[in-house]
Amino acid sequence: MPKRYSIFKIAAAYIGTVVGAGFASGQEVLQFFGYFGLWGLAGIALATGLFIFFGYQVLNLSHHLKAHSHLPVMRHAGGPWLGKAVDGITTFFLFGALAVMAAGAGAIFLEEYCLPALLGSTLLIAVTLVTVLLGISQVITAISFVAPLLVATVLGVSLLTIFKNPASLLTNLSWSEVPRAAAPFWPLAALLYASYNLILAIGVLAPLGSLNRQKSLLPGAALGGLGLGLGAGAITLALLATAPEVTAWEVPMLQIAGNLAPWTRTFYSVILLAEIYTTAVSSLYGFTARLAKPESKRFSRLAIMASLVALVAAQLGFSRLVATLFPLVGYGGLLLLGALAYYFLRENLPVMLSNFFLKRLLPTWARKVLPIKKKN
């Protein structure tokens, strides 16, 4: 009998796959929300709703299909043509995200510890590969174990910064630099943010949905989405409290942590490495499980090959990879959101319209003859 996971573990795994180098560094949140000022908080609210809705759609569809990778989910939701396009984008980004995480680890080793970037990238790839080769149970356990610590640290640093700089936060409530944002409008930025992060998470969400009871999926997706929204909101407020000076740094949250106390910068850099690790694990597992059956010899060989190629690609540099890959995949990932929305409407709209007709338009005696329908 397959192992089942609690609602908390589902939520923690969801959060852990998303909060990688970009999220914890503050650069992602700054680009997609912070530059919009207070409107960025509205964008976070929208993104949170999208995380909950689409995360649940992936979990639910995977549960019914008993999917071991994202491929069956994509094909069922989008059909043969759209499913192939979304599958290609997803598979490519999962590998690309692994290279980005390796580059991020290298950048931290170089800038914070004065050690070779190649050493940081190599160590991250090695630990990630070992975790993935141990199987999906170890992948989920590792991610869900680290995620609560990550969220607690992000919230702690952000809230301490807000309480330390209340006057600055109030002064900067009208601050914004929209031309520097990742998209020209905050609703589009929120949509793109949810889009590429869902692609990042689907590699773990798909097998996770097939392993769990139906009743655990919606609460797990809701708790995970709320956790992501809460973390992004806290980072945004911390960025506003320290803007515009902190926005000049490539890793703004590291500077914010250092402003609290010297030791908090070092501690936060360790947490940042842990967040990079969780995203790297989910990316490598999702990419390899798409191309080979988990726990097979081919799976192991492919995981090793992908790790080596990602290590080479990481030498292109962290900022260059993030600036090139994330926005591009965000637009491509809109196909994923479209496919999942189409699946939801295809499965639920007939029942919803039927119930509306029965409830609103028919007299009471007719409703008893034609009872309200329920979706199976």
Buried (B, 14 or more C-beta within 10 A) or exposed (E): EEEEBEBBBBBBBBBBBBBBBBBBBBBBBBBBBBBBBBBBBBBBBBBBBBBBBBBBBBBBBBBBBEBBBBBBBBBBBBBEEBBBBBBEBBBBBBBBBBBBBBBBBBBBBBBBEEBEBBBBBBBBBEBBBEBBBEBBEBBBBBBBBBBBEBBEBBBBBBEBBBEBBEEBBEEBEEBBBBEEBBBEEBEBBBBBBBBBBBBBBBBBBBBBBBBBEEEBBBBBBBBBBBBBBBBBBBBBBBBBBBBEEBBEBBBBBBBBBBBBEEEBBBBBBEBBBBBBBBBBBBBBBBBBBBBBEBEEEEBBEBBBEBBEEBBEBBEEEBBEBBBEBBBBBBBBBBBBBBBBBBBBEEBEEEBEEEBEEBEEEEEEEEEEEEEEEEEE
